[in-house]
Amino acid sequence: MEKILVGLKRAVDYNVRVRVKSDGSGVETDGVKMSINPFDEIALEEALRIRERGEASEVIVLSIGPGDAQQQLRTGLAMGADRAILVEADAALDALDRARVFKAIVDREGVELVVLGKQAIDDDNNQTGQMLAAVWDRPQATFASEVAIDGNTARVTREVDAGLETIEVDLPAVITADLRLNDPRYVKLPDIMKAKKKPLDTLALADLGIEASPAIEETHFAPPEARQKGIMVDDVSGLVTALKDKGLI
Amino acid sequence: MANVLLIAEHDGTNLNPSTAKSVACAANIEGAEVHVLVLAADAAGVAAEASRLDSVAKVLTVSNPANENALAAVLAPQIVALADGYDYVFGPSTTFGKDLMPRVAAMLGVNQISDIMSVEGSHTFKRPVYAGNAIVTVNAPEGHTVVATVRTASYRAVGSDNAAPVEAVDPGVELPTHTRFVELQTGQSDRPDLQTAARVVSGGRALGSSESFDIIYALADKLAAGVGASRAAVDAGYVPNDMQVGQTGKIIAPDLYLAIGISGAIQHLTGIKDAGTIVAINKDEEAPIFEVADIGLVADLFDAVPELTEALD
């Protein structure tokens, strides 16, 4: 195939302990480290491996969000993507709108495979890949832990509650990456220098002529209810006593 | 009146417990009339089970060999065709529902609310974000179908003293053939199912090997418990993926949860926050798991776990 499209979402870094703003309007993002959503990094790694095996010729990374998302796209280029597209939009854009943006880029570029992370670790929605497959009317292979391309089909092993499910899909298709699909490569300094010369195009959301979906409104953020402070026991017999006291054994 | 179409999860023979929990959520919508939709190769057995669930007004069935395996691309167009006239379309937030429901939502032209943990009003819901570090209240747009998944750990299954009518329906749509089931490899186990077990014992990276997990299994068997694991233990290959508990694994709510050699990363804690009692055994007294544990024991797990197993005789 020719082109693979990969989504890179700018999200609060995996290691940040997120705090809710005191006025409940959202979570604190000022001065907080931002990174590529970890599942998207896995998606990009898989796309790069497919290209490196000679099964595709170009990997395009796409981010939908504020201008700052250029940083994540540059990281993606340093990992090995050939070029990048930023569609400037509000960070809180709903998943169906994101899916429609992906679809617009798929049509423009003639993409045959889209690889996305299965979910973003900020909104934890787990929707965009499935929605893209729907608006594109193409197969979806979500939560992938193994991908094999064979001509015009892909064989994908999926992590499901019951175990590992394997399905076969015709291309074009959407694949979403789960944790154990691969270990993303580390970026080396010379790659960062090279990435600065790779093309990064910026588009405005309005340029794509996308119809806005009925939005879900986020009205209030609150910290989760804290669990009551527990007790420490000194040894196993203390543990057994505590469990008996609670009527659990 | 608020009509809810709830998509049943099943394995072709038995209804998955996620369905009864999702019914409990749907029943919280004021004036809800809940219809359960069973899409299967032969829906009769599963439909009979669904018709016994309390709060269910009707069970709809579609029996079609194409529905033998739950492929989202095959199921979604049937659901969309049958969703006409419903105000809500719900599914469980299991891998089944997570795969399927966004496809349904997009085909209906609406966004989806993932992981409902409480119903606050006809269009207002609470859901977790940032691995459960924040709970957001969301409003779905009025005048559109509400498509959502239910965070099943937030709900107790409804009872099963009902006898709702069962009705076969025909979605009358052409189904795609671009997506084909190949196989399902499932870790056969006689132990209680991780997602529904009243007790769960989980092991972490500190176990150090696949073989060491034997002491976790031995303790679990003594307690008639399900067995889970942290992401680190799964990544290290000690246990299969279907045992992972946490943000991207299974979200569970057992009465008793024992975290053995699990440090307690926030991504793990979000998977157990609804557990009744959390017990932590860890060598590192600074481990974050102790911040959420109801009972904590600082000890070498290789001493403490066999000792505990023996003490339970």
Interface residues (C-beta under 8 A of the other chain):
Chain A: V12 R17 V18 R19 V20 V27 F39 D94 A95 L96 A99 K118 Q119 I121 D122 D123 D124 N125 N126 Q127 T128 G129 Q130 M131 L132 A133 A134 V135 R138 P139 Q140 A141 T142 F143 S145 R155 R158 E159 V160 D161 A162 G163 L164 E165 T166 I167 E168 V169 D170 A173 D178 L179 R180 S213 P214 A215 I216 E217 E218 T219 H220 F221 A222 P223 P224 R227 Q228 G230 I231 M232 V233 D234 D235 V236 S237 G238 L239 V240 A242 L243 K246 L248 I249
Chain B: D11 L71 A72 A73 A76 T94 T95 F96 K98 D99 L100 M101 P102 R103 V104 A105 A106 M107 G109 V110 N111 Q112 I113 S114 D115 T124 P128 V129 Y130 A131 G132 N133 A134 I135 V136 T137 V138 N139 A140 P141 G143 H144 P176 H178 T179 R180 F181 V182 E183 L184 Q185 T186 G187 Q195 L223 R231 V234 D235 P240 N241 D242 Q247 T248 K250 D255 L256 I266 K273 T277 I278 V279 I281 F290 V292 A293 D294 I295 G296 L297 V298 A299 A304 E307 L308 A311 L312
